[in-house]
Amino acid sequence: MIKFKKRDKNDIYGVPFLGIFFKNRFVVRTIQLLTLILFVYGVYLGFKEPEAENRFTRYLFWGLFWSLFMVVTLSTFGRIFCGICPHGFLGKYITKFGLKKELPKFLQNRYIGIMILVVGWWFVYYTFPGFWKSSGNTAIMFTLLTILAVLIFYFYKDMSYCKFICPIGTLTRAFNKISFTFLSTYKENCKECKTFDCAKACSYNLKPFTFEKKNSMEDCSLCMDCSSACEAVNFKITKPSSSLFNKFKTNSAEVWTYILIVACIPITMSFHHGLNRTNIADRFIWSKTANFFEQTFNLSSIDTVGMFSFFYALAFSIGIVYLGMFIASKLLNSDLNKTLYTLGYAFIPIFIIGGLAHLLHSFFTHTYADIVNGFLYGFGIQDIKIANLASRKETWLNIFNFFPYLAVVWGYLILAKRVNFFDVSKGKKVLAFIFASSLITFYLGLNLYRVYVFKTYGVKQTSHNHISKTLKNNPQKF
């Protein structure tokens, strides 16, 4: 165990304010406790006041935690939300007194968590748009997840809930790779180590001194317990997504997370929240299918356009990826799975960087006010109303329209580097790059097409005039 260490300049633990914020055990525990208190109070208030008027529960979970804090931190410091997550925080104490059994093999599947997220959140969100606006439904959902988490933490070892069952566990692990931080250890100190205190302190049964060699932080949640146990642990600033430019052990669930999340968020939103609000909305296949479905089954309780936008986005995204990667695999003299799981990491920026455009635009135009007013409501302060930070008409907000194109460039750069891991001629690599980048290119084309449609055909008139004006001025927002 190292008790004192002179740190490198790029080690966040050595930066006065950030070092205390990320490493000081008292500060970290305080943040974890405050997050737990907010979580419990949000659920409690959700049961007490289950309707949409309870803005606190809604904007705590669906505004502050997801997506604002989650997306912003994943693209910068990494998986720090998992480090303060109430489930993980409680789980460390529950598992110490639990039965410590091995999780059954059929549950050791990282697809479980991501499928819960895709079906339980995104399918419901698009098909029943008012469902999660109910604070009562939100409270029920997080209560059930908490009960499930507690049971798995008690019966099974190594924080198995976080690794396999948690709806955002695989997502945060997957997208953590685009951040500009990396946790590891100082090699010169580890050579003499015989106590392995950093590994003993890890509730996930990980070995931080192996992360750098593996070029992967594996299931590390950045809870910082290891850094409290040994000063040789570091948390360094690196080049954004630097690990993606080198080889590491790939994970199929991570790649499918990128594909599914891209389909569920930017692609579906472009279909439903974007193109569906133009004057040619009824020409698109998802609208035509929805119209046929409504006439056939006479269902008015669901948003059929949203549902079929979701289905078609999944079908198009998966089909495009499979076709592109199949051709690329032939050019690279490799099997399809190896090609997909090596090159699929290039899809990371589409959601994280591209999604920041909508997230940051919304933060200034309404999310900030929604969250603050929600907190004021939650703590009984009814006399104060916070205004939006910016009007939708302000032209400086157009800067966020460039984020999707930054995401495309970033994705192309990652793919160009990773295609070099295959030993074929340069010509074949170029052709493989073109086909393997099909999802990135589709995303780019969709953004350009959406701008064209809005400018050419205009905005469909609705009862919400402010939406029409926003679309006209900022078509890329949607």
Disulfide bonds with the S-S distance in Angstrom:
none
